[in-house]
Amino acid sequence: MEKSGLRSQGWFGRTGKDGFIYRAWMKNQGIPDEEFRGKPVIGICNTWSELTPCNGHFRELAESVKKGIIAAGGFPVEFPVMSLGETLIKPTAMLYRNLASMDVEESIRANPMDGVVLLCGCDKTTPSLVMGACSVNIPTIVVSGGPMLTGRYEGKSIGTSDIWRFNDAVRNGDMTQEQLTVAEACMCRSAGHCAVMGTASTMACMVESLGLTLPTNAAIPAADSRRKVLAQYSGQRIVEMVKEDLKPSDILTKKAFENAIRVNAAIGGSTNFVLHLLAIAGRVGIPLELEDFHRNSAGIPLLANLQPSGKYFMEDFYYAGGLPVVMKVLGDRLHNEIITANGKTVKENYRSAESYNEDVIADLSKPFKTETGLAVLKGNLCEDGAVIKPSAASPHLMRHTGRAVVFENIEDYHARVDDPNLDIDETSVMVLKNVGPIGYPGMPEVGNMSPPKKLLEKGVKDMLRISDGRMSGTGFGTVVLHVSPEAAKGGTLALVKDGDLIALDVENRTLQLLVEEEELSKRRAAWKATHPTANRGYVQLYQQHVEQAHLGADMDFLRGCSGSSVTRDSH
């Protein structure tokens, strides 16, 4: 920091030519001279984009943040960064999470900011912004965009999780394409991200449970006026955080990460949570591994009755009391004494929370489901780990042995899944290869493969499915994901053949390929990679440097914190 205590004065507090240039071009926006004289400069990192519909209301939300910053005596500056629209971007938004984090990191470091407000909502916008900001480590607060209002179709509440049901209904002839088109307009009827406990809402819960937001941030609907109020209060608070020099490194301790894991288990959060939390931990230098997820999730039942694991929606969750109620119910299972963004402890933040609907947020004495929201698996099929979401799986498949039906890549799956001659039944195990970080590349959300049409027609709703890819947080079923090492790296998954027996035992946290090691050694010796390889640009850089799923799928050269100093001037 400069002598004034404000990093921004290294730009705006200078005299002579340099100070002239830094201030003069800013003044063409009609900014009075006194704004540059010692006020905390607060960046508003905005992921607004018309190509990111979940964040389409962020220009308006940013105005609320600005009001708070100005009221607290700060100088707001809004800036854009790469925005990742989950529903539109190809081949998958996850491919670009690390690129967006680099954009955020360098935008913050290179510019005159004393603190930053991160405006994020759609799935990857939250982890990418947090990863980038942590790598700079100036005072930071997060404001989520909020979930959309619950959809209504033919008199019933619907949300993103229903897409998978609708898709199977159309394939099975129980729903027409015309009905599906009507449902489109009925589901996304307001601003905001997915209305269920998908990845976007899981990320909003993650940052609140980590202590990076004001209380209640996670669940206020985007259309609710209280979302703007929270944004304005966040703008006020970041100015105070700058004065206190309260940085992400002060908040994001190992205990904060353990709290987030425990809360995620209680709410039935997305399996994507694992990848993103691991990546964030890598940026702040906190040792976190899959075993931490297993240890901290164990014994925590599902408390939130929310789709896709349950019945209700994020709008109901907020009306029932929101995340502070879940944290209050968890009570002593959390580290309650640690500091959060508002300067208060975890316990102080939830102390006054009240539950208004125990059918939405249950008590520990009578949980919604006894199964935890997340389980980590180990075994010869996933030497470095894999994950499953027991709360969204079928009980009869939690311990299952079946013969593998193998799809070498996603194109192979699409080409053959509905072939009436495909040798598959409801006891089979669907195995999808080459959809991991390197193999796809980007690790898409294709792990919850729809069962073959001929099985849907028989009434089969779920099957055991295994892949090195991901699943949408809005998805459900008995799906093993993030198998590591991935097939493209020559992991055991690459060696699976049709007819091999695979054994899943969630209770004992194991996933085994029941093939003799001698046979596997022969297959390993004969194996050759078949995944596509990029020959230029970011995708080539990604394939060369992305880490495996059990490490968070960040780039190896992005681990650690570079800090906020800029050692060379431009003039």
C-alpha positions in Angstrom: 0.0 0.0 0.0 1.0 3.7 -0.4 1.7 5.9 2.7 -2.0 6.9 2.7 -2.9 3.3 3.2 -4.7 3.2 -0.2 -3.2 1.2 -3.0 -5.0 3.4 -5.6 -2.9 6.4 -4.5 -0.1 4.8 -6.4 -2.0 6.0 -9.4 -4.2 8.9 -8.5 -2.1 10.4 -5.7 0.9 11.1 -7.9 2.2 14.5 -9.1 3.7 15.5 -12.4 3.1 13.8 -15.7 2.1 10.4 -14.3 -0.5 11.8 -12.0 -1.8 14.0 -14.8 -2.3 11.1 -17.1 -3.9 8.8 -14.6 -6.5 11.4 -13.5 -7.0 13.4 -16.7 -8.4 10.5 -18.8 -10.6 9.4 -16.0 -12.0 13.0 -15.8 -13.4 12.7 -19.3 -16.2 10.8 -17.6 -17.2 13.8 -15.6 -15.5 12.9 -12.4 -14.7 15.8 -10.0 -11.2 16.3 -8.9 -11.9 15.6 -5.2 -12.9 12.0 -6.0 -9.3 11.2 -6.6 -8.0 12.7 -3.3 -7.8 9.8 -0.9 -11.1 8.0 -1.4 -11.0 4.2 -1.4 -11.4 3.1 -5.0 -13.7 0.1 -5.2 -13.8 -2.0 -8.3 -17.1 -3.6 -9.3 -16.2 -6.7 -11.2 -19.3 -7.3 -13.4 -20.1 -10.5 -15.3 -23.1 -8.9 -17.0 -23.6 -10.2 -20.5 -26.6 -10.8 -22.8 -24.9 -14.1 -23.6 -25.1 -15.0 -19.9 -28.9 -14.8 -19.3 -28.5 -15.7 -15.6 -26.5 -12.4 -15.1 -28.7 -10.3 -17.4 -29.8 -8.0 -14.5 -26.3 -7.2 -13.3 -26.1 -3.7 -14.7 -29.0 -2.7 -12.5 -27.5 -4.6 -9.5 -24.2 -2.8 -10.0 -26.0 0.5 -9.6 -27.2 -0.6 -6.1 -23.6 -1.5 -5.2 -22.4 1.9 -6.4 -25.0 3.6 -4.1 -23.6 1.8 -1.1 -20.0 2.6 -2.0 -20.7 6.3 -2.5 -22.7 6.4 0.8 -19.7 5.0 2.6 -17.3 7.5 1.1 -15.8 5.3 -1.6 -15.2 5.9 -5.3 -16.9 3.1 -7.4 -15.4 2.0 -10.8 -17.3 -0.7 -12.7 -15.3 -3.0 -15.0 -16.2 -6.0 -17.2 -14.5 -9.4 -17.3 -15.1 -12.5 -19.4 -18.6 -13.8 -18.6 -19.4 -17.5 -18.8 -23.0 -18.3 -19.8 -23.6 -21.9 -18.9 -26.5 -22.4 -21.2 -25.0 -21.0 -24.4 -21.2 -21.4 -24.3 -19.6 -24.3 -26.3 -18.2 -26.8 -25.8 -18.6 -26.2 -22.0 -18.2 -23.2 -19.7 -15.8 -25.3 -17.5 -13.2 -25.1 -20.3 -13.0 -21.3 -19.8 -13.3 -21.0 -16.0 -9.6 -20.8 -15.6 -9.3 -18.3 -18.5 -11.9 -16.1 -16.8 -10.1 -16.3 -13.5 -6.9 -15.0 -15.2 -8.9 -12.1 -16.7 -10.2 -11.3 -13.2 -6.8 -11.6 -11.5 -5.0 -9.4 -14.0 -7.8 -6.8 -14.3 -7.7 -6.3 -10.5 -3.9 -6.3 -10.1 -3.3 -4.0 -13.1 -5.8 -1.3 -12.1 -6.1 1.3 -9.2 -8.4 -0.6 -6.8 -8.3 -0.8 -3.1 -11.1 -3.3 -2.8 -13.4 -5.2 -5.1 -17.0 -6.3 -5.3 -17.6 -9.5 -7.3 -20.9 -9.7 -9.1 -21.5 -13.3 -10.0 -24.3 -15.7 -10.5 -24.2 -18.2 -13.3 -22.3 -21.4 -12.4 -18.7 -20.7 -13.4 -18.8 -16.9 -12.8 -18.6 -17.4 -9.1 -15.6 -19.7 -8.8 -13.7 -17.9 -11.6 -14.2 -14.5 -9.9 -13.3 -15.8 -6.5 -10.2 -17.6 -7.8 -9.0 -14.5 -9.6 -9.6 -12.2 -6.7 -7.9 -14.5 -4.2 -4.8 -14.6 -6.3 -4.5 -10.8 -5.9 -5.7 -10.7 -2.2 -7.1 -7.2 -1.8 -10.3 -6.7 0.3 -13.1 -8.5 -1.5 -16.8 -9.1 -1.1 -19.1 -11.2 -3.2 -22.7 -10.3 -4.3 -24.6 -13.1 -6.0 -27.3 -12.4 -8.6 -29.9 -14.6 -6.9 -32.1 -17.4 -8.2 -35.0 -16.9 -10.6 -38.6 -17.2 -9.4 -40.0 -20.7 -9.4 -41.4 -21.8 -12.8 -45.0 -22.7 -13.2 -46.2 -25.2 -15.9 -49.7 -26.7 -16.1 -50.4 -25.8 -12.5 -47.1 -27.3 -11.1 -43.9 -25.8 -9.9 -40.9 -26.5 -12.2 -37.2 -25.7 -12.3 -34.1 -26.7 -14.2 -34.1 -30.2 -12.8 -37.3 -30.9 -14.8 -35.4 -30.5 -18.1 -34.1 -34.0 -17.6 -37.6 -35.4 -16.9 -39.1 -33.5 -19.8 -36.3 -34.8 -22.1 -37.0 -38.4 -21.2 -40.7 -37.8 -21.5 -40.3 -36.5 -25.1 -38.1 -39.4 -26.0 -40.6 -41.8 -24.5 -43.5 -40.2 -26.3 -45.2 -38.9 -23.1 -44.7 -35.2 -24.0 -44.8 -33.5 -27.3 -42.3 -31.0 -28.7 -45.1 -28.3 -28.6 -45.6 -28.9 -24.9 -41.9 -28.7 -24.4 -41.8 -25.3 -26.1 -44.5 -24.0 -23.9 -42.6 -25.2 -20.8 -39.6 -23.2 -21.9 -41.4 -20.0 -21.3 -42.9 -21.2 -18.1 -39.7 -22.1 -16.4 -37.4 -19.1 -16.9 -39.9 -16.4 -16.0 -37.7 -13.8 -14.2 -34.1 -12.7 -14.0 -31.7 -14.9 -12.1 -29.9 -18.2 -12.2 -31.5 -21.7 -11.8 -34.3 -21.9 -9.3 -33.1 -25.2 -7.8 -30.1 -26.2 -5.8 -28.0 -26.5 -8.9 -24.4 -25.4 -9.3 -25.3 -21.6 -9.4 -27.1 -21.7 -6.1 -24.5 -24.1 -4.6 -21.9 -21.5 -5.5 -23.9 -18.8 -3.8 -24.2 -21.0 -0.7 -20.5 -21.7 -1.0 -19.4 -18.1 -0.8 -21.8 -17.4 2.0 -20.6 -20.4 4.0 -17.0 -19.4 3.4 -17.7 -16.0 4.8 -17.1 -14.0 1.6 -20.6 -12.4 1.6 -23.1 -10.7 3.8 -25.6 -13.1 5.5 -28.6 -14.2 3.4 -26.8 -13.6 0.1 -27.3 -17.1 -1.1 -31.0 -17.4 -1.5 -32.7 -14.0 -2.0 -34.5 -14.3 -5.4 -33.1 -12.1 -8.2 -36.5 -10.4 -8.6 -36.9 -9.6 -4.9 -36.1 -6.0 -3.9 -34.1 -7.3 -1.0 -31.4 -8.5 -3.4 -30.8 -4.8 -4.3 -30.7 -3.9 -0.6 -28.1 -6.6 0.0 -26.1 -5.3 -2.9 -26.2 -1.7 -1.5 -25.1 -2.9 1.9 -22.3 -4.9 0.3 -21.1 -1.7 -1.4 -21.0 0.0 2.0 -19.3 -2.9 3.7 -16.4 -3.1 1.1 -15.4 0.4 1.9 -15.2 -0.5 5.6 -13.2 -3.7 4.7 -10.6 -1.6 2.9 -10.2 0.6 6.0 -9.9 -2.6 8.1 -7.6 -4.2 5.5 -9.7 -7.4 5.8 -8.6 -9.6 2.9 -9.6 -13.0 1.5 -6.5 -14.5 3.1 -7.9 -13.4 6.5 -11.3 -15.1 5.8 -10.4 -18.2 3.8 -8.8 -20.3 6.5 -8.8 -24.1 6.6 -11.7 -23.8 9.0 -13.7 -21.8 6.5 -13.3 -24.4 3.9 -14.4 -27.1 6.3 -17.5 -25.1 7.1 -18.3 -24.8 3.4 -18.0 -28.6 3.0 -20.3 -29.3 5.9 -22.9 -26.8 4.8 -22.7 -28.3 1.2 -23.5 -31.7 2.6 -26.5 -30.4 4.5 -28.0 -28.6 1.5 -27.4 -31.3 -1.1 -25.2 -29.0 -3.2 -23.9 -29.7 -6.6 -21.0 -32.2 -7.1 -19.3 -29.3 -9.0 -18.7 -27.7 -5.6 -15.8 -30.1 -5.1 -13.9 -29.0 -8.2 -14.4 -25.3 -7.5 -13.6 -25.4 -3.8 -10.4 -27.3 -4.5 -9.4 -24.7 -7.1 -10.1 -21.8 -4.7 -8.1 -23.5 -2.0 -5.2 -23.9 -4.4 -5.2 -20.2 -5.0 -5.0 -19.2 -1.3 -2.5 -21.9 -0.4 -4.9 -23.9 1.8 -4.1 -27.7 1.8 -7.4 -29.3 0.7 -7.9 -32.7 -0.8 -10.8 -35.1 -1.5 -10.3 -36.8 1.9 -11.3 -33.5 3.5 -14.6 -33.7 1.7 -15.2 -37.2 2.9 -14.2 -36.5 6.5 -16.3 -33.3 6.8 -19.4 -34.6 5.0 -19.5 -37.8 6.9 -22.4 -37.9 9.4 -24.1 -34.8 8.1 -27.6 -35.6 6.8 -29.5 -33.7 4.2 -31.4 -30.8 5.8 -32.6 -28.9 2.8 -35.6 -30.4 0.9 -34.7 -28.8 -2.4 -34.6 -30.0 -6.0 -32.8 -32.0 -7.4 -32.5 -34.0 -4.1 -35.9 -33.0 -2.8 -39.1 -31.1 -3.6 -38.8 -27.4 -3.1 -37.0 -24.4 -4.8 -34.6 -21.7 -3.9 -37.4 -19.2 -3.6 -39.0 -21.5 -0.9 -35.6 -21.8 0.7 -35.3 -18.1 1.2 -38.8 -17.7 2.6 -38.0 -20.6 5.0 -35.1 -18.6 6.4 -32.3 -19.4 4.0 -28.7 -20.5 4.6 -28.4 -18.8 8.0 -31.0 -21.3 9.3 -29.1 -24.3 7.9 -25.9 -23.0 9.6 -27.8 -22.5 12.9 -29.2 -26.0 12.7 -25.6 -27.3 12.2 -24.5 -25.3 15.2 -21.5 -26.8 16.8 -20.7 -28.9 13.8 -19.3 -25.7 12.3 -16.3 -23.6 13.3 -18.4 -20.7 14.7 -15.7 -18.4 15.9 -14.0 -17.5 12.6 -14.4 -14.1 11.0 -16.5 -13.3 7.9 -16.8 -10.4 5.4 -19.0 -8.3 7.6 -16.5 -8.4 10.5 -18.6 -10.7 12.6 -18.2 -14.4 13.4 -20.1 -17.2 11.8 -22.2 -17.6 15.0 -23.0 -13.9 15.2 -24.3 -14.0 11.7 -26.8 -16.9 12.2 -27.7 -16.2 15.8 -31.0 -14.4 15.1 -32.0 -16.7 12.1 -35.4 -18.4 12.4 -36.9 -21.3 10.5 -40.3 -20.7 9.1 -40.9 -24.0 7.3 -39.4 -27.2 8.7 -40.6 -29.1 5.5 -38.1 -27.0 3.6 -35.3 -26.8 6.2 -35.3 -29.8 8.6 -33.8 -30.2 12.0 -30.9 -32.5 12.8 -33.2 -34.6 14.9 -35.5 -35.3 12.0 -33.5 -34.7 8.7 -35.0 -34.7 5.3 -32.7 -37.6 4.3 -30.1 -39.4 6.4 -27.9 -39.7 3.3 -25.2 -37.0 3.1 -25.2 -34.7 0.1 -21.8 -35.9 -1.1 -19.6 -39.0 -1.0 -16.0 -39.5 -2.2 -15.2 -42.9 -3.7 -11.8 -44.7 -4.0 -10.8 -47.9 -5.7 -8.9 -49.3 -8.7 -11.3 -47.6 -11.1 -10.6 -44.2 -9.6 -7.2 -44.3 -7.9 -7.3 -40.6 -7.2 -11.0 -40.5 -6.4 -14.5 -39.9 -7.8 -17.6 -38.4 -6.4 -21.3 -39.3 -6.1 -24.3 -37.5 -4.7 -26.2 -40.0 -2.5 -29.0 -37.6 -1.8 -30.0 -37.5 -5.5 -29.3 -41.2 -6.1 -31.6 -44.3 -6.0 -31.2 -46.3 -2.8 -31.4 -49.7 -4.6 -28.3 -48.8 -6.6 -26.1 -47.6 -3.8 -24.6 -51.0 -3.6 -24.6 -52.5 -7.1 -22.5 -54.8 -9.3 -23.2 -54.8 -13.0 -21.6 -55.4 -16.4 -20.2 -52.4 -18.2 -21.6 -51.0 -21.4 -18.9 -48.7 -22.6 -19.1 -45.5 -24.7 -15.6 -44.3 -25.8 -16.7 -40.7 -26.1 -19.8 -38.5 -26.1 -20.3 -39.0 -29.9 -20.2 -42.7 -29.4 -22.9 -42.4 -26.8 -25.2 -40.3 -28.9 -24.7 -42.6 -31.9 -25.5 -45.9 -30.1 -27.6 -45.2 -27.0 -30.9 -45.7 -28.7 -29.9 -48.5 -31.0 -32.4 -51.2 -30.3 -29.7 -53.8 -30.7 -27.5 -52.3 -27.9 -26.8 -55.1 -25.3 -28.0 -53.3 -22.2 -30.5 -53.8 -19.4 -31.4 -52.0 -16.2 -28.7 -53.8 -14.2 -25.9 -52.7 -16.6 -23.4 -50.0 -15.8 -23.2 -47.2 -18.4 -19.5 -46.1 -18.7 -18.6 -42.9 -20.6 -14.9 -42.2 -21.3 -12.9 -39.2 -22.6 -15.1 -36.5 -21.2 -12.6 -35.3 -18.5 -10.6 -32.1 -18.4 -8.1 -33.1 -21.1 -10.2 -35.6 -23.0 -13.1 -33.5 -24.0 -11.4 -30.9 -23.4 -13.1 -29.0 -20.6 -15.0 -31.7 -18.6 -18.6 -31.2 -19.7 -21.8 -31.9 -17.8 -22.7 -35.1 -19.6 -22.1 -37.6 -16.8 -25.8 -38.2 -16.1 -26.4 -39.9 -19.4 -30.0 -40.6 -20.2 -30.8 -44.3 -20.3 -31.6 -45.9 -23.6 -35.0 -45.3 -25.0 -35.9 -49.0 -24.9 -35.3 -49.0 -21.1 -37.2 -45.8 -20.6 -40.2 -47.5 -22.3 -39.9 -50.2 -19.8 -40.2 -47.7 -17.0 -36.5 -47.6 -16.0 -35.9 -44.2 -14.3 -32.3 -44.7 -13.1 -29.2 -46.7 -13.8 -25.6 -46.7 -12.5 -23.6 -44.3 -14.7 -19.8 -43.7 -14.5 -17.6 -41.1 -16.2 -14.7 -38.8 -15.9 -17.0 -35.9 -16.7 -19.3 -33.7 -14.6 -23.1 -33.5 -14.1 -25.2 -30.4 -13.9 -26.0 -29.4 -10.4 -29.6 -29.6 -11.4 -29.2 -33.2 -12.5 -29.9 -36.3 -10.5 -29.6 -40.1 -10.4 -27.0 -42.7 -9.4 -24.1 -41.1 -11.2 -20.4 -41.4 -10.4 -18.4 -38.4 -11.6 -15.0 -36.9 -11.8 -13.2 -40.2 -12.1 -9.5 -39.5 -11.7 -7.2 -40.1 -13.4 -9.3 -39.5 -16.5 -9.4 -41.8 -19.4 -7.3 -39.4 -21.6 -4.5 -39.7 -19.0 -4.5 -43.5 -19.2 -6.4 -44.0 -16.0 -8.1 -47.4 -15.3 -11.3 -45.9 -16.8 -9.6 -46.0 -20.2 -9.2 -49.8 -19.9 -12.8 -50.7 -19.2 -14.4 -53.0 -21.8 -17.9 -54.1 -22.5 -18.9 -56.9 -20.1 -16.4 -56.1 -17.4 -18.0 -56.2 -13.9 -18.0 -53.0 -11.9 -18.9 -52.8 -8.2 -20.1 -49.7 -6.4 -20.4 -49.6 -2.6 -21.3 -46.1 -1.5 -21.5 -47.1 2.2 -17.9 -48.3 2.1 -16.9 -45.5 -0.4 -15.5 -47.9 -3.0 -15.6 -48.2 -6.8 -13.9 -51.3 -8.2 -13.3 -52.7 -11.7 -13.5 -56.5 -11.1 -10.8 -57.4 -13.6 -7.6 -59.2 -12.6 -4.5 -57.0 -12.5 -2.6 -59.2 -15.0 -5.3 -58.5 -17.6 -5.3 -54.8 -16.8 -1.6 -54.7 -17.2 -2.0 -56.1 -20.7 -4.6 -53.6 -21.6 -2.5 -50.8 -20.2 0.4 -51.8 -22.3 -1.8 -51.7 -25.4 -3.6 -48.5 -24.6 -3.3 -45.4 -26.9 -4.9 -42.0 -26.3 -7.7 -41.2 -28.7 -8.9 -37.8 -27.5 -8.7 -34.6 -29.7 -5.6 -32.4 -29.2 -5.7 -28.6 -29.8 -2.8 -27.2 -31.8 -3.1 -23.5 -30.8 -4.4 -20.9 -28.5 -6.0 -21.2 -25.1 -7.3 -24.7 -25.5 -3.8 -26.0 -26.2 -2.5 -24.2 -23.1 -5.4 -25.7 -21.2 -4.8 -29.2 -22.3 -1.1 -28.9 -21.5 -1.5 -27.5 -18.0 -4.9 -28.4 -16.6 -4.7 -30.5 -13.5 -6.9 -33.5 -12.8 -10.3 -33.4 -11.1 -9.1 -34.4 -7.7 -6.9 -31.3 -7.7 -9.7 -29.0 -8.9 -9.0 -28.9 -12.6 -7.1 -25.6 -12.3 -4.0 -24.8 -14.3 -0.8 -25.9 -12.6 0.8 -22.5 -13.1 -2.1 -20.7 -11.4 -1.8 -22.3 -8.0 -0.8 -19.9 -5.3 -1.2 -16.1 -4.8 0.8 -13.5 -6.8 -0.4 -10.6 -4.7 -1.4 -7.0 -5.6 1.9 -5.3 -6.3 2.7 -3.9 -9.7 6.5 -3.4 -9.9 6.6 -1.3 -13.1 4.9 1.9 -14.2 3.5 2.5 -17.7 4.7 6.1 -18.1 
